[in-house]
Amino acid sequence: MILIKKFKFNAWLILAALTIAFSFNSCRDDQFDEPPVTGADPGLTVNMTLDSLKNIYRSQLTSYSAIPYIKIDNDWTIKATVIGDDKSGNLYKTMVVDDGTAGIAIKLDISNFYTDYPVGREVYVKLKGLTLSYYGGLVQIGGFKDTVNASPSLASIPAGLVRNYIIGGTWGHTVTPFSVNFADLGSDGKSAAAYKWQSRLIKIEKVQFQSADAGQVWANQPALGSVNRFLECCYSFPTSIGGIIVRTSGYSDFANDLTPTTSGSIIGIYSVYNTDKQLTLRDPSDCLMDTARFTSGACGSAPVPPPPAATMTSIANIRSQYTGSATTVSGSYKITGVVISNSLFQNLNSQNVVIQDATGGIVVRFDATHSFALGDSIVVNVTGQSLSEYNGLLQVGGTSPSIPIAYGTKVGTGTITPRVVTAADLIANMAGTQSWESTLIKINNVTFSTTTFTATTNVVDATGTVLLYTDCSGTFQATFANAAIPAGTSVTAIVSEFNGLQLNVRSPGDVN
């Protein structure tokens, strides 16, 4: 949740206070000139995306009761656009940015930062020295882990240090919300469906406030208290999907205004607090309700938009469009391939599927858990989807929002014969063209460095050694994690990467 005020007394705040004492730049008049529409771009080197950063964090999140604070020691920089500022007072000392792959909330110990970092301005965020943490299910960036109180918390970036980490770029960029519906956000604020929309600007159509919350003040301004108002939708969704909260701060300049008694659409920054799904309005104009009220569920099931028209192309053609930095598929294309991954044994994310055709293989990331089985022949519309690497592994749809599950269709079945290689062959290919990435290979005459499937098992043949990785930790581990490796001298596996070459078996039967 991103609306709660917290005041801390510590050495960082003393430093910030001393900085303010010697600088009067923070003392501003209540009237501000209009910001420039362009401005200069400092052109800093960008070497990290928000989606990758958040996935790195989530990979270390083994339970919601043990919240890690990760101080970033790598010299990473992201470039993003401000999608939420503090102009209306509804986002208290919290800037929300989106780099096209994901969004994130950044805690700043300054007020009225919208004069320097308004919605629509690009910013570069130097991450080294900042800290990642989790609050009620929401990933945030802050200054440091504050241990002054009994319960640790993520402290804001001190005012005097903000400009060291956040460097302004060009102004006046258009910020367009993503159109979503209740089902897109899942049934739980911590679900994978909800996670990918965290801290992104979304728009929901055909909604209204529940009767008890229609025509009511947005928040408790006299007590400066935040208030939850509940939305309901004209479309019919399973009861498990639940409602969405619009949470408004008592400090907002529209706290005393009344919520609409009509229906329409609403725009807001999506966040979560435990299992609650929440929207935060940037100002009242984000609430676009000018239609008569409806009976909840009267619109039937929410429509699923069809995929765009597309021409069939090879997986190799799609892979060739990636030239070293995150991009989107150029052209209206769909690809077809045989599924070589096996979701039944859970040695990969349930939203991912690996497919291979005669030209190569690729990881396809859907926006929900898929049901494609090993050997299914599927067609996937990849028009306009992202192409990016996750720790070295190329994925289509790998950055949020991912490929709609409706864009993938089973059209039959097929088989892929694994390429027989040596460890040395594999190492050479992945150090060069990487044309075997996400394809099926087989290595004969091998031994294993462990007797069970672990995260550090090595496959060894006469020519070299390759890591055979099994997900053995956290909530999403393989069903055969730490099980005995079957007796055998050959291994069939998918060629993968995680900051270096690794193999992934689909099931214990891949060793024979």
Phi, psi and omega in degrees: 000143192238022185243356189272132177279139174222133180245127182238151174241114180200180186296327180295320180291326176297316178301317179298319181295319178295323178298316180295323183298331182258007178221130181259010181294337182278353178270110187239152172286160179286344180258135183233144173290155175295137180292156177295156184270347179234278182085172183269146175259119181293345174064038179291155178286127181257126183223020178207147172248157180294323179298315179295319180299314182291327177291325175300317180295312185295331179295339179261003182265096184272338176203155182279355178266348178241094187270115179280145170251117185249110174280129185277116180259350181277149181276069183259147175225135174246156173238126185215173178246137177290124177247351179212126178233188186256022185300318181273350183086002183274344172246103188273113178051037180224120173261137177243129183232158180220130181254013182093342176255332181188174176238162178204151176266136179240124182273124182236136179269051176221151176253161180055035179289348181297340178292332177258326184233069181281166173306132180097355177267137174282144177224149169257131179246114175277115191274337184298125181099344177274174185230138175260139173206185189230130176231110180061024181101355183257123177285133182223156171253135177217190184278315186190167175279117181267119182247018182296315179275172182299321179258123179298156177211167178270115180277152178291160171293123182303146186306316184290350182250355185304314184290344174289330185256329184243113184248122183290145176242219183285157185253171167074023179281141179287132177249114183251128180287154173277134177277122180225169171233178184304319184294328179300334184269001175074183183263351186219135180301343180258002182290165178298323179298318180287323186301319185290341180263358181307133174059033173244153179276118183236159177231131179241127182268160172055057178232164173206164175280142176304155187309317183293340183251359178277138180071023180248159176298148181294322183207174182267085184293319180302322180266001183055038183256143176282148182226142175263129171241140190255134177266149168231159189242149177289333178281156180265125178234157175304148180304327182296337181293322177071186182260183180234135180270136166257113185254128185233137181278143175294347177273351182292149182283358176244017183303325183274352175291164181260142175292150181296149174259004181253186180238170180161227181237163180218140179245139179192168175272124185277134176214176180226155170219105189056240181268357181284140172257128189230147171243141173240118177285143175279326173195171186299336180294347175287348180258109189247066186249107182223024181238153181302154179295155181239170171273126184305131180084003186290342184273359184077200182285147180294134181289148174257116182296139180289154176293154180292158176299142185207156178256140179291137176219174182274158175297322179300323179295318179294316180299324184292342180284344177275122184239020175120349177219156184304137181210187174238156180298126180268115182109161180266100188229153166228152180237156176230147180193170178263135180290121177252357175267165183226101184290343183297331184259000166060031177268022172205163180302139185292346177268352184260146172221141178253124180238154182221139170239194183291346184256345182160189180226166179200152174272128176250126180250118178268168182272004178203168177299131182261170180241016181288136185253160175307127179094350175292140171262122186232156173246134181233125176279118184248015182303124176071006182278161183284149169238117182206163177258137172251104183053039175100346183264121181288133179225145169256127187080014185288340179253150186286143355283144184278181185293128177304138182300332180290347180278355177250133184224133174282130181240000180161204177227165180195178179226150174237124177274124182295143175284126179275121185223172169256167176301320181294319177303314184294315180299319180295317180297317183284342173275348182246255186284338184058028182290345179266357179302137179061031172239169184265128179231166176222132176244128181260165175057055184247161166234168183238144184281346177228166178265352179232161177286111180231174178288348185238020178290135176250143171261128184235128169236189185292346186254345183169188184228136179227140178290132173251102189268135172234132180287109186242008184228162174077194185281333192251040186280161178295150180293338180256016178305129178066011175281161181294138175284128181299154176294129181176162181238012175223154179224133173253134186202166174268133177284123184224181178216145165209088187055038181144163183296136170209158176252147175235118171280152181274329181199168178301334181294351177285351173257122180208000000 
